[in-house]
Amino acid sequence: MQFDFFPSKTLTVYLAKLFVVRILAMLFMLVLVLMMLDLLSNSGKILAVEGNGQGQLLTYAGLRIPQLVQSFLPYSVLLATLITLVALNQNSEVIAMKAAGLSAHQVLAPLLLTAGIVSLLSFAFNEQITTRATATLKAWEAVEYGAIPQETDVRANVYLTDGTGVLSAANLTGSGSDIAMADVTWYNRNADGTILEQVDAERATYAAPGWRLEDATRFSVQNAVTEELDTLVVGEGLTPAQIDLAKVDPETQPFWELSDSIDAYERVGRRTAELRAKWWHKISGPLSAFLMPLLGAVAAFGLARSGQLFVRAVIGMALGFAYFVVDNAALAMGSFGGYPPFLAAWAPFLLFVLIGETVLVRTEE
């Protein structure tokens, strides 16, 4: 029985259902509160645009909620773990399970199984929904909450150089020869970097070679003359392949697409440590939900009447939040090359697995 992690189907289903309900409740509460605070902070900017109203606020909430779910689902699992285990301990259910011959790992097994399923669902949700919502929201923010971009494959605030010239775009959609830019500015500079003329355009498309600016306005710095142009081709040295590699945002690209972008960066000799660390973190991040029952397990054991149940709950919460602090610090170190990418993404997870197991084995097994 000690080697059977699920000795009772009834007990497994009971604990799993108990845990799932609390995860959903905590996630709903966190997302609701944080979404309200976010709207209080940004609703003024959204409503300041003429024509925006309740519909745009709901659209913003719909794009922001997936980001909040991605960020705070592991916290919800941690809080749900503590609430579930404290309640089981107070009601002497843990004592009953241990009296029936269950080990500490067998008590936690249904929670770990549930957290593992939550991790898989979280990964799928992040890569299929959150990345698209983040891309659209960033493009919408780039146009200062004006017309909502219809495309989901968007990149915001792109800057490119062609010799001494600089081409910038508020947002960019598509790839290859189908790239389209919006709110485009071309800066023509001399060898010293002094701007000779500035061209603003609503849209730019690939002209093979160069980029065709439509409805352009050219301002000459030397004589302060403004000229209206129907079209103008600039940046003939910029190819679609260069623009595809100009800015890779890991938050807006799914796991499999980001892998292709990293390979493309490596082929042209660009630094990929930050991208590779965030690529690995797309797996280790959702998997942190699986770790939470192990870190919060200290709240399940010990006598509830000993007066130490609150202390145990605090210890479990401290372990959980310590993991998030170390995880963010390691990812930051990996972003500027302090840690190898794999180590930056996985070292906190593996470290706290060992810490959680050590605490559980030394105190309960």
N, C-alpha and C positions, 0 to 999 in steps of 0.2 A: 504493500500500500504506500510506503514511503517513496517509491519510485513512480507512482502513478499520480501525475499532477492534476488529474481531473477524476478523482475517485467516485464522485457523485454527480450525475447529470443534473439532478434537481438543484443541488447546491450551486453548481456552475451557472445554470440559467438564472437562478435567483440573484446571485452576486453580480452577474453581468448586466441584468436589467436594472438593478439598483444603481450600478455605476453609470450606465448610459444615461439614465434619467437625470442624474446629477451633473454629468458633463454638459448635456444640452441646456440645463437650467443655468449653470454658471456661464456658459458661452453666450446664451441669450442675454443674461444680465450685463456681462461685460461689454458686449457689442452695443447694446441699447444705450448704456450710459456713455460710452466713448463716442458713439455716433451723435448723441445729443450735444456733447461738448464740442465735437468737430463742427457740427452745423452752426453752433453759436459763434465759432471762430471764423467760419468761411461764408456764412450765408450773406453777410453784407457785401462781400466781393461779388458773389453770384448775382444778387438782386440789383447791384449797381449797374449792370449791363441792361440797356433798354430792351424790353421784350421778355426778359427773364422773369419767371414767377415760380409758383408752386411746382410746376412740372419739372423745371430745371433743378430745383432743390431735391425732388424725388430722384431725378436722374443722378445727381451727385451722390446721394445716399446709396443708390444701387451700385455705383462704381466704387464707392469707398468701403462698403460693408465687406466685400471679399478680401480686401487688404486687412481689415480688422480681424476677420476670421482667421486668416493666415497667421497673423502676428500673435493672437491671443488664445488660439486653441490649445497650445501646450500649457498655458497658465490655467485654463479652464480644467484641463485634465488633472493638474496638480491640486487645485482647490477641491475638485470633486473627489479626488483620492482622500484628502484629509477629512472632508465631511463624511464620506462613506465609512472610512475606517474608525473615526472617532465615534460615530453612531453605533457601529457594530461592537466596539469595545465597551461603550457605556451600557449597552443592552446585554452584555455578557455573551453575545453570539460568538465572539472570537474564542472565549473560554470554552464554550460548548463544542466548537469545531476542533480545538486542540484536545479536549477531553475525548473526542471521538477518534483520536489518533492522527489527525491531520498535522503536518508540519507547517512552519511559517510559509514556506514556498508554495505549498498546496493551498493555503488560505489566499495567497496573492495571485495564484495562477489564473483564475477567471478574470481578475482585474488586468493582469498583464496581457491576456489574450484579447480582451476588449480594447485596451490601449493600442495593441498592435494593429487591430482592424481599423481603429481611428486614424492611426498613422498612415496606413495605405490609402484610406479615403481622403485624408488631408493632402497627400502627395498628388493624387489625381485631381482634386479640387484646385490646388495651387497651380498646376501646370495647364489645366484646361480652362479655368475660369478666371483666376486671379491675375494671371499674366495678361490676358486680353483686357480685363477691366483696368488694370494699371496702365497699359499702353494708351487706351482711350482717354483715361483721366489725365495723364500727363500731356497728351496732345491738346485736350480741352483747356488745361491750365495754361498752356503755351499761348493760346489765343485769348487768354484772360476771360474765359467763360463766355466767349461769344458764340458763334455758330458751332454746334456740337459736331465733331468729326464723325462721319458715318463709318469710316474704315476702322478695323481693329488692329491692322498691321501698321502701326504708326510709330514714329520716333520724333522726339521733341528736341528743339534747341540744338540743331546740327551746325557745326562750323567746319569749313574746309578751306584749304589753301591751294592756290594754283600759281606757283612762282611768287610774285609779290602781291597778287590779288587774293582777296578773301571773299568767300561765298558763305552766307549764313541763311538758315531757314528756320522759321518758328516750328514747323513740323514737316515731316516727310513720310510718304506712304509708298508702298510697292517696293519692287526690287528689280535689278537689271535695267534694261531699257525702258521699263514701265514705271520707273521712279517719277513721282510728282512731288514738287515742293510747294509750300504755301508760305506767304509772308516772307518773301525772299529779299535779301539785301546783298549787293555786290560792291565791294570796296576796291577801287583801282588805286594802287599805291606805287610810288617810285622806289628806287633801290634803297633809299634811306628810311623807308617805312611811312613817309608822309602821304596822307590821303590826297589823291588828285581829283577823284570824283566818286560820288556815291549814287548807286542806282537802286531804287526800291521798286519791287514788283509784287503783284498779288500771287503770281503763280510762275513756276518754272518747270519745263519738261526737257527731256534729252533731245538734242538736235543732231547728234552723231556727225561731227564732234561738237562739244560744247553744250551749253544749256540755254535754252530759249526762254528769255524773260518776257512775259506777257503783261500788257498794260503797265509799262515801266515809266518811271519818272527819274530822269538823270539830273543830278546837281553837280555842277562844276565848281570846285572850290576856288580855283584861281580867279575867275571873273564873276563868281556868285550868280551864275545863270542856271535857271531851271528849265528843262526841256521834257516835253511829253513824247513818249515813243510807243508805238504799237507793239513792236517786238525788238529784242536785242539779244544777240548771242554772246555769251561770256564764258570764261572758264573752259576753253577748249582743251586744256590739259587734264581736266577732271573726267575720269571714266566712271561708268556705273559701278564697276568692281571696287574702285577706291571709295565711293560713297557708301557702298554696302558695308565696308569695313570702317567707316568713319566713326561710328558711335554704336557700340553694342551695349545695350542695357540689360543686364541679367534679370532684372525684375519684370521685363516685358517679353522675354523670350522663354518658351518652354524648354524643358530639360534637353530634349533631343535637338532642337534648333540651336540652342546655346552651344552644344557640343560641336556642331558644324561651324559655328562662328569662331570658336576657339581654334579649331583646326585651320581655318582660313587665316587667322591671325598668325599662327605659328608658321605657316607656309611663307608669309612675307616677312618673317623675322620680328614680329612685334611682341612686346611683353604680355604674357598671359597669366601671370601669377594671380592677380585679383580675380579675373574671370574664372580661372580654374578652381579657386577656393570657393567662389559662390556657386559654381557648378556642383561641386561636392556637397555644399551646404543645402542644395535643393533636396538632397536625400537625407542628410543628417538632421536638418531642421524639422521636418515632419516626424522623423523617428524619435525626436525628443519626447513626444507624447508617450511612447512606449516606456520611457525611462521614469516617468513621474510616479507610477505606483510603487516602484522600487525605492525611490527616494522618500516617498511619504509613508513607507511601511512602518516606520518607527512609531507612528501614531496608533497602530493597530494593536500593539502588544503592551504588556504591563497592566497591572491592576488599575481599573478606573478609580477605585476608592483610595488609592495611595496618594492622591493629590498631584500626581506627576503627569496626568493625561494632557493637561494644557501645555506643560513643558515639552512633552513628546510631540505634540502638534506643532509647536513653534519650531522645534528642531527639524521636523519634516519640511515645514515651509521654508526654513532657512536653507536647507540642502537644495530644495528645488530652485529657489531664487539665486542661490550661489551658482548653480549650473548655468542659468541664463546670463549672469554677469561674466562668467569665465568664457562662455560660448561667444558672446559678443566681442570680448577682448581678444580672443584667439582669432576670430574672423578679421578684426581690424588689423592685427599683426600680420595675418596672411595677405591682406590687401596691399601692403607696401613692402612685402618681401621678407618680413621678420621671421615668418614660419613658412615651411613648405606648404603648398595648397592643401594636400591631403591631411597633413597634421593639423592645420588650422581648422579644418572642418570637422575632423573626427576625434581629435585628442580630447576635447572636453567630454564628448559622449562616452568614450571608452574609460576615461578617468572616473567619471561619476558612476558608471556601471560597477567598477571595482569598489568605489567608496560605498555605494548602496549595498552591494553584496557583502562587503566586509562588516558593515554595521549590522546587517540582518543575521549573518552567520554567527558573529561574536556575541550578539545579545539574545538571539532567539533559537538558534539551531544548536 
